Amino acid sequence: MVLALTLAAFVLRVYRLDFQSYWIDEGWTVYFAHLPWAELWRWLQTEELHPPLYFPLMHLWVLLAGDTGFSTRFISAGFSLLVVPIAWRLGMAVSNRRAGVILAALLAVAPYQIWHAQDARNYSMLAAATALSMWAFVMLWREPRNRRWWLLYVSGTMWMVLSHYHGLVMVGVQGLWVLLTLPRRGVRPVMRWTGMVALAMLPLATWLAVGPRLLQSAHWLPHVPLAESYLRSALAYSVGEMTPRPTALWLAAPFVLLFGWGI
């Protein structure tokens, strides 16, 4: 069943993969992929607000597979395809085999997943990394003595936050679950988990400390103040971006409080 769902997901993702021309952000992806390493690194430090994983990966991928619409989007389709079997494992870990199959089926055909699978950007890579981090997170509490899950969790979480800054949202969700179940687990395993999170965050923290100089750049779009960027992210992940701002602020407040507590 899972193999059939994965094959179906593959067909849906590669069908007319290069039918549409590049949109503007995909054009930037191709542009960055052709830059020399030093120039690419300068752009990542000054202009392109993303962690330093996807675009160097695309640089190597273009050298290997070319820069056609099909090839540049195929790597996104591949990451999106990984979500299906990982989601199956996640569903089984949370509930049972039937739940895993249902979750895999939903993600195999979800239009939003297919859309980003056909987009030469880093969003499907974020989805795959998030699924891996969550699967390992569930399993390391079920089998705390199995170091394989701790290693997989650190790797998946590191991959997640280096794929996109919004990967931090899932760390807050995980932290909230740990806090809510703290009375029956005790402090020691929570401290161990906190150490694993700190280890997973180390590359991102290093990047933020020594890498970006975004506030020094002259971007073609005006810079959004940091507080406003946090507010927009909170609204997008809670009530959505279409709700009128005064109403949205009140509706998003419980989400912000819970997420902050989790972090």
Salt bridges, closest charged atoms under 4 A:
GLU26 OE2 - ARG73 NE 2.81
GLU39 OE2 - ARG42 NH2 2.98
GLU47 OE1 - HIS219 NE2 3.94
GLU48 OE2 - HIS50 NE2 3.58
GLU48 OE2 - ARG121 NH2 3.25
ASP67 OD2 - HIS34 NE2 2.77
ASP119 OD2 - HIS116 ND1 3.91
GLU228 OE2 - ARG232 NE 3.11
GLU228 OE2 - ARG245 NH2 3.39
